[in-house]
Amino acid sequence: MPPHGGTRPKQEKTDVKVNPSVKKICDKCKVIRRHGRVMVICENLRHKQRQG
């Protein structure tokens, strides 16, 4: 926390959804494999997924 007791500035952070099965949500989603994990990446950051 800042010393004056205010709030921290908002940071653009998008977490990856972890699902047992991943699938494309839209036409721009791509299913890829990184480090042995199946992932979905997309222009829409809400569509980021990781299998696990």
N, C-alpha and C positions, 0 to 999 in steps of 0.2 A: 504494500500500500504506500502511496506517496505520503510524505510527512504531514501534509496539510489535511489529510483525511478524505481527499476526493477519490474519484474512481479512476481506474487506469484507462488510457485511451483504447478504443476498440481496435483489435487487430483482426485482419481477415484470416481466419483459421478455419479450414474445412477438415473435419475428421472423416476418416474412411469408415463406411459401414462395414461391419464384419458379419458375413452371412454364411450359413452352411452351403448354400448354392447361390451363385451369382449369375445374373442374366442381363442382357441389354435392356435398357428402359426406353431408349429412343434410337433414332437412326444414326446419331453421331457417336453413340457409345461404341467403344472398342474393347473386346476381350483380349487380354494379353497375359503373358506369364513372366513373372519377375521373381528371381531367387526361389523358384519352385512353388510359388503361390500364384493362383489364378486371380486376376484383378480385372476390374472394369474401369476404364478412364474415359472421360467425356469432357466436352466443352462446358457443360453444365456441371458445376462442382458438386451439386447435390447427388449426382449419380455415381460418385466414386464408391467402389465396393472392393472388398477383399474376401477371398474365401478362407474360412478358418474356423 
